[in-house]
Amino acid sequence: AETLRESGLMAAANQIVLTDAQVTVAGVEQAFQRIGRQVQPNDTFMFFYSGHGSQRGQSQDERALDGIDETLVFYDGQVVDDTMGEWFNSIQGLGVLALDACFSGGFAKDVITQPNRMGLFSSEEDVLSSVAGQFQAGGYLSHFLRTGISGEADNAPHDRVLTAGELSHYLFNQFGTHVRDVQLNGAWQHLVVDRGAVRSDMTLLSYAR
C-alpha cells in the first residue's frame, strides 16, 4: 500500500489497509464491498494478502479435483477459495489477486473464472510458502511485488506503464533467481501466475508522468 502511494499509483483514499486483529472475515468482506462500490470499469482493483494459508478437505466444489479447498487464515476464522471468488464477482474493472500464503495457488480456479482477472500466487496449491528472511520480508511475493510495482518491472519498454506481461516477467525472473531452491516439507516453492484472459500487453497501472 505504501509503495502504491509513493509511486503515485493510488491515493490513500482508495486504499483499505487491515493488519493483525483487523483482518477479520467481516472486515475483509466489508472492505470488498466498500471499494467495490468505487471501482469503475476502467479501474484496477488489487487485493493483496500476506499471511497464513491452509487447506480444508471434503470440498464440494467440482473444480477442486483433489477434493481440497484452500483457505486464508484470518484473525477470527478462515475464508475458503470459493468465497474469495464470490467476493471478486462484485468487482468491476481489472481485478488482481495477489496472495503470499501457503497453498495460495489453489485460489486460481475459483477467482480467475471471468475476463479481466489476474492472479499472483506465492506457491502452488499443495506447497508451502517460505518467509523471505534474506529480504526481511513476510514472503517472496510480498517483497518482489513491492519492488516491481515501485518501478523495477516497468522495463519493456520503460514507459511509465506497467503491463501484465512486464509484472509477470519480472516476478518470474526474481523467483527464478532467489527462490530457485527453496524447499519446504519435500516440495519446492514456485511462483504461480494465472492471467486468465488478461493479455500480456494489458495495462495494470500507469505512473504519474
C-alpha positions as CSV (number, residue, x, y, z in Angstrom):
1,A,0.0,0.0,0.0
2,E,2.8,2.4,0.9
3,T,4.6,1.7,-2.4
4,L,1.4,2.3,-4.4
5,R,1.0,5.6,-2.7
6,E,4.7,6.7,-3.0
7,S,4.8,5.7,-6.7
8,G,1.7,7.9,-7.4
9,L,-0.3,4.9,-8.5
10,M,-3.1,5.0,-5.8
11,A,-4.3,7.6,-3.4
12,A,-4.7,6.8,0.2
13,A,-8.4,7.4,-0.1
14,N,-8.7,4.5,-2.5
15,Q,-7.0,2.1,-0.1
16,I,-8.1,0.0,2.9
17,V,-5.2,-1.4,4.9
18,L,-6.0,-4.1,7.5
19,T,-3.4,-5.7,9.7
20,D,-3.3,-8.2,12.6
21,A,-6.6,-8.2,14.6
22,Q,-8.2,-6.0,12.0
23,V,-8.1,-8.8,9.5
24,T,-11.5,-10.4,10.3
25,V,-13.7,-12.2,7.9
26,A,-16.4,-9.5,8.2
27,G,-13.8,-6.7,8.0
28,V,-12.3,-8.0,4.7
29,E,-15.8,-8.6,3.2
30,Q,-16.8,-5.1,4.1
31,A,-13.6,-3.7,2.5
32,F,-14.5,-5.6,-0.7
33,Q,-18.0,-4.0,-0.6
34,R,-16.8,-0.5,0.1
35,I,-14.1,-0.5,-2.6
36,G,-16.3,-2.4,-4.9
37,R,-18.8,0.5,-5.0
38,Q,-16.0,2.8,-6.0
39,V,-14.3,0.7,-8.7
40,Q,-15.2,1.7,-12.3
41,P,-14.9,-0.5,-15.4
42,N,-11.6,1.2,-16.4
43,D,-10.0,0.9,-12.9
44,T,-7.7,-1.7,-11.5
45,F,-8.7,-3.3,-8.2
46,M,-6.0,-5.1,-6.3
47,F,-6.4,-7.4,-3.3
48,F,-3.1,-8.3,-1.6
49,Y,-2.8,-10.6,1.4
50,S,0.3,-11.8,3.2
51,G,-0.2,-14.3,6.0
52,H,-1.1,-17.9,6.7
53,G,-2.9,-20.2,4.3
54,S,-4.3,-23.6,5.0
55,Q,-6.4,-26.4,3.4
56,R,-9.7,-28.0,4.2
57,G,-10.7,-31.4,2.9
58,Q,-14.0,-32.8,1.6
59,S,-14.6,-29.9,-0.8
60,Q,-18.0,-29.8,-2.6
61,D,-16.5,-27.7,-5.4
62,E,-16.2,-29.8,-8.6
63,R,-13.3,-27.5,-9.6
64,A,-11.3,-28.9,-6.6
65,L,-10.1,-32.0,-8.4
66,D,-8.2,-33.1,-5.3
67,G,-11.2,-32.7,-3.1
68,I,-9.5,-30.0,-1.1
69,D,-10.3,-26.3,-0.6
70,E,-7.6,-23.8,0.1
71,T,-8.2,-21.1,2.8
72,L,-6.8,-17.8,4.1
73,V,-6.4,-17.8,7.8
74,F,-7.9,-14.5,9.2
75,Y,-7.9,-13.3,12.8
76,D,-11.3,-14.8,13.6
77,G,-11.7,-17.5,11.0
78,Q,-10.8,-18.9,7.6
79,V,-12.1,-17.9,4.2
80,V,-12.2,-20.6,1.5
81,D,-11.3,-20.1,-2.1
82,D,-14.9,-20.3,-3.2
83,T,-15.8,-17.3,-1.0
84,M,-13.0,-15.3,-2.4
85,G,-14.3,-16.0,-5.9
86,E,-17.8,-14.7,-4.8
87,W,-16.2,-11.5,-3.4
88,F,-14.4,-10.9,-6.7
89,N,-17.6,-11.3,-8.6
90,S,-18.8,-7.9,-7.2
91,I,-15.8,-6.1,-8.7
92,Q,-15.8,-4.2,-12.0
93,G,-12.7,-3.4,-14.0
94,L,-9.5,-5.3,-13.9
95,G,-9.2,-7.4,-10.7
96,V,-5.7,-8.5,-9.4
97,L,-5.5,-11.1,-6.6
98,A,-2.0,-11.3,-5.0
99,L,-1.7,-13.9,-2.3
100,D,1.6,-14.6,-0.4
101,A,0.5,-17.6,1.6
102,C,0.9,-21.4,1.8
103,F,-1.2,-23.3,-0.8
104,S,-2.2,-20.0,-2.4
105,G,-2.2,-21.3,-6.0
106,G,-5.4,-23.1,-5.2
107,F,-7.3,-19.9,-5.3
108,A,-6.8,-19.5,-9.1
109,K,-9.5,-22.0,-10.0
110,D,-12.1,-20.0,-8.0
111,V,-11.2,-16.4,-8.8
112,I,-9.7,-16.5,-12.3
113,T,-13.0,-17.5,-13.8
114,Q,-14.0,-14.4,-15.7
115,P,-12.3,-11.9,-18.1
116,N,-10.2,-9.2,-16.5
117,R,-9.0,-11.3,-13.6
118,M,-5.3,-11.9,-12.9
119,G,-3.8,-14.0,-10.1
120,L,-0.3,-13.8,-8.5
121,F,0.4,-16.6,-6.0
122,S,3.5,-17.4,-4.0
123,S,3.2,-21.2,-4.3
124,E,1.3,-24.0,-5.9
125,E,-1.9,-25.3,-4.3
126,D,-0.1,-28.2,-2.4
127,V,3.1,-26.4,-1.5
128,L,4.0,-24.2,1.5
129,S,5.3,-20.6,1.1
130,S,8.5,-19.5,2.9
131,V,9.3,-16.4,4.8
132,A,11.8,-14.2,2.8
133,G,14.3,-13.7,5.6
134,Q,17.1,-12.6,3.4
135,F,15.0,-9.6,2.4
136,Q,13.4,-9.1,5.8
137,A,10.0,-9.6,4.2
138,G,7.0,-11.7,5.1
139,G,7.3,-13.6,1.9
140,Y,9.0,-13.6,-1.5
141,L,5.9,-12.4,-3.4
142,S,5.4,-9.6,-0.9
143,H,8.9,-8.4,-1.5
144,F,9.1,-8.7,-5.3
145,L,5.6,-7.3,-5.8
146,R,6.7,-4.2,-3.9
147,T,9.9,-3.7,-5.8
148,G,8.3,-4.5,-9.1
149,I,5.4,-2.0,-8.6
150,S,7.9,0.6,-7.4
151,G,9.2,0.8,-11.0
152,E,11.6,-2.1,-11.4
153,A,9.2,-4.1,-13.5
154,D,8.5,-1.3,-15.9
155,N,11.2,-2.1,-18.4
156,A,9.9,-3.5,-21.7
157,P,9.8,-0.6,-22.6
158,H,10.4,1.8,-19.7
159,D,7.4,4.0,-20.5
160,R,5.7,4.7,-17.1
161,V,3.1,2.0,-17.9
162,L,3.2,-1.4,-16.1
163,T,1.6,-4.2,-18.1
164,A,0.5,-7.6,-17.0
165,G,3.3,-9.1,-19.0
166,E,6.0,-6.9,-17.5
167,L,5.0,-7.6,-14.0
168,S,4.7,-11.4,-14.7
169,H,8.1,-11.5,-16.3
170,Y,9.7,-9.5,-13.5
171,L,8.3,-11.8,-10.8
172,F,9.3,-15.0,-12.7
173,N,12.8,-13.7,-13.0
174,Q,13.1,-12.8,-9.4
175,F,11.7,-16.1,-8.2
176,G,14.0,-17.9,-10.6
177,T,17.0,-16.1,-9.1
178,H,16.1,-16.0,-5.4
179,V,13.6,-18.8,-4.8
180,R,15.0,-21.4,-7.0
181,D,16.0,-23.9,-4.3
182,V,13.5,-23.0,-1.5
183,Q,12.2,-26.4,-0.3
184,L,9.6,-27.0,2.5
185,N,8.3,-30.4,3.5
186,G,9.9,-32.0,0.5
187,A,8.4,-29.7,-2.1
188,W,9.9,-26.7,-3.9
189,Q,8.2,-23.3,-3.9
190,H,7.3,-21.9,-7.3
191,L,5.5,-18.7,-8.3
192,V,2.1,-19.2,-9.9
193,V,0.8,-16.6,-12.3
194,D,-2.7,-17.0,-13.9
195,R,-3.6,-14.2,-16.3
196,G,-6.7,-15.9,-17.5
197,A,-8.0,-13.7,-20.3
198,V,-5.8,-10.7,-19.3
199,R,-3.5,-10.1,-22.3
200,S,0.2,-9.6,-21.7
201,D,0.1,-6.1,-23.0
202,M,-2.9,-5.0,-20.8
203,T,-2.1,-2.0,-18.6
204,L,-2.2,-2.8,-14.9
205,L,-1.0,0.5,-13.6
206,S,0.1,3.9,-15.0
207,Y,2.7,6.1,-13.2
208,A,2.3,9.8,-12.9
209,R,4.2,11.4,-15.8
